[in-house]
Amino acid sequence: MAIDALQLEKWEDAFQQPVASVRVMEKQLRVALQEKKEGLRALVGESYRDLLKTAERIIEMNDSIQQVESHLSQASKQCNYGTLQKKASNAVAMKEKEENRDRKNRVTAAELAVLSNCPVAISRALSRDESPLVAAKLYILARLLRRSISEKLRSPYITSLERQISNLRVTLLRDIEQELCHVDTDASKILQCLGAYSLITSSSTSDTFMHFQTIRLNAVITLLQEDNVSSETILEAIRLVNENIRLSAQLFPKRLSDTLTALKLKPLFQEQVINDMVELNMTVHGHWISESIRKYTPWLKTDDLSLDACKAEITSKLGNTLRAIFNGLEKAVKAVNKVETLVQIRHNILIASRGVMGRTTDLNSEDLRQSLPRIREIVNTRIREVLNEDIGAMGGIGLELSKLVTDGSPTARKKDTVSWNSMLSSFESAKGGRNLRAMVRAVSYSDKSGLRGARLKHTKWIGNIANNYSHIKRMGEEKDWDPDNDEDEDDIDAPESLKEINHADTQSLLSTYTEGLQEGYRLLEGNLSSLVDDMRQPGEATEAAQSIENACLIVRFITIIRNITPQYEATNIIDLSWFGKDARIKIHDLLARGVTRKTLRSLAKDLSRRKWASDVSFNSLWEGTPKLPIQPSPLIFKFLRNLVQSMNEVGADVWSRDAADALKREVSKSVWGELEASLAGAEKQTNGTTKHAEEKKEEGEEQEAAAENNSENSPDGNPEPMPAHPSSGLSREQVLQAYFDATYLDNALRTVQGRDAAGNDKNKEESRSHIALSWEFLERTREQVPIDTDERVKMSRSAEEYWRRTNLLFGVLDI
């Protein structure tokens, strides 16, 4: 198949065909070329004249171009820039010389007029609180004018103006530093201040940034170098550091470089704010000022500060600043002695530190990362110190009690009102019952015994402890960071919320506080135990009375401690159920021995006079068949009345259940000892010979026979009471009355454990924590004068019933 050569895109494609095909394509191309040549000849032949005219025009244009180039070459040689500049300057000089031969004097006058008004303009710019950059530009203009005039004139006035300008430079720099040190200064004002500083001192971007960081550091250190560093000072310093870090991230290096670059865009004299100054009157003097001044453009280096250099400088300055803040914070909190104030200071400082110090930043500063934990540690440490000081105040209460116990004497103290007497029941309730309440308080808290001061101190101390605990507890209930302040810092995540921080610190402080309170109470309990161990029971009545009174003081003090405990929202902060248990046991034993001594002596004396071999003088009051006693002996009433009176003399508030039980155990043991001694004495009065024993045996057999006869002869079948064996020395009536007395005393001296026990057998008696007088008496006399079970049960019920009717007479004993 033949290939059309005109349709080929590349000549290489033609040689991809066979040779025959290539030859065919060659012929086709030659034919096509010939046709094109013939067509071209036909066209040229029609417009030949036009082609000639075009050629002639081209030749003319070439000649004209050559002529223009020749003329331009000659013009450039004649119009040399240096020659023209020289001619122009000569022309200007000639014109000035011809038209205004005294221009030099006018320029000097105009510059001097503007210079003399520059101090006033700068001062008014500062007083009107305008931008410091305007004052800085005026200062630069004044400096240029001073330099220009100093080359032309020498006079004291010029020297005075130079001094004024120098003073204004100091004032400007001082105002700039003060403005930079303010926490509330916005970013735009800071940029203007930095631009003004760079203009005045011709500082580069790097130098200006260094100056800003140094000023902020010195501002913080100056705040913290005051003699009395307060929490407000610390807050101001922390806000300044936070604001410095925030502004440094915003302003440096880009915005500062842009600000300084803007100062180089146009001459200083063309600033509209300078031309509009009324004090300078530029509309009159501006035309005559030297051209060099009007064209002066500040030159500032703006490319020598990088972002890494900014971060490095901020980090280096930040470490010293934070350490100064920590030292100042330690000084500030050392002067605070209230937990409430410390908690408020902690909250305010955490809120103030929250900005950048409390959040993650891209600064590689270990001091910054540890700033918030360090602040918490400093404040929490001081809170712990104050709490420990408050806990240590408990020692003062213990010392006051120790002094009262050691130095006091019975005659030096007023006796307590031990019970409700007629004066209290008829007390006039004047002034809202104030006096009555005071009397009730005196009775309830034994204020007249000398414990009023200790009680009031303890109550005040408890209130302080509860307040401290409540303040710390509420610290953990504070809300999180203020959401209203989160708008500007949404891109920064806080590593830990305020709620988490407060919860952790609250738990730590409360744990330390409760442990300290427990330890303080244990130390106080140890001191009380030492006081109790040092107390003795001397033989003299005066010393014994003082020992008892001291023991009462300690019991009352322990009661005050146990009843008035630190509470938060009606819940005990710590458990004090253990407080004073060992000391109270020792004191109760001491009180039991001291109080019962006199009463037991009187009982022993009465028992020694008892005639065990004779009948009971008041047996006519007995009831029943056989007749049995229904009320105790007078000596038992006397004994109980004396015992209750002794207890009341010590103080009714002393006798708690434990104290009363201890006394009852001591009384039961002592009474049985006295009763057994009386029985033994009665037995010694009888003869102990064998003959007498045999007679006793025979009489016993006769009595048994008589008892049987009496039982048979008795109308109700109950045996008549048998007389005691004459040789025993014990009358049956005396034994029955003594058993009734013992049973009555058992009811009167029954402890709490005894009241809870059930049953009337020996197991019940053994379950009691004190000696059962009735059972011991029964065991002691059963061989000599046996008592039937029915009789014993009847007398036990009668004694119990009689005690229920008469126990109110011995109220303090039946606690």
Secondary structure, DSSP 8 states (H G I E B T S, - for coil): ----GGG-S-HHHHTTS-HHHHHHHHHHHHHHHHHHHHHHHHHHHHSHHHHHHHHHHHHHHHHHHHHHHHHHHHHHHHS-HHHHHHHHHHHHHHHHHHH-TTHHHHHHHHHHHHHHHHHHHHHHHHHTT--HHHHHHHHHHHHHHHHHHHTT---HHHHHHHHHHHHHHHHHHHHHHHHHH-TT--HHHHHHHHHHHHHHHT--HHHHHHHHHHHHHHHHHHHHTSSS--HHHHHHHHHHHHHHHHHHHHHTTHHHHHHHHHTTSS-GGG-HHHHT-TTTTHHHHGGGS-HHHHT-------SS--HHHHHHHHHHHHHHHHHHHHHHHHHHHHT---HHHHHHHHHHHHHHHTTTTTS--S---HHHHTHHHHHHHHHHHHHHHHHHHHHHHHHHHHHHHHHHHHH--GGGS-----S--HHHHT----GGGHHHHHHHHHHHHTGGGTTHHHHHHHHHHHHHHHHHHHHHHHHTT---S-GGG-GGGTTS--SS-HHHHHHHHHHHHHHHHHHHHHHHHHHHHHHHHHHHHH----SSHHHHHHHHHHHHHHHHHHHHHHHS--EETTEESS--TTTTHHHHHHHHHHHHHHHHHHHHHHHHHHHHT--TTS--TTGGG-BTTTTB--S--HHHHHHHHHHHHHHHHH-GGG--HHHHHHHHHHHHHHHHHHHHHHHHHHHHTS---HHHHHHHHHHHHHHHHHHHHHHHHSTTS--------GGG---HHHHHHHHHHHHHHHHHT--HHHHH---SSHHHHHHSSS--HHHHHHHHHTTTS---HHHHHHHHHHHHHHHHHHGGGGTTT--
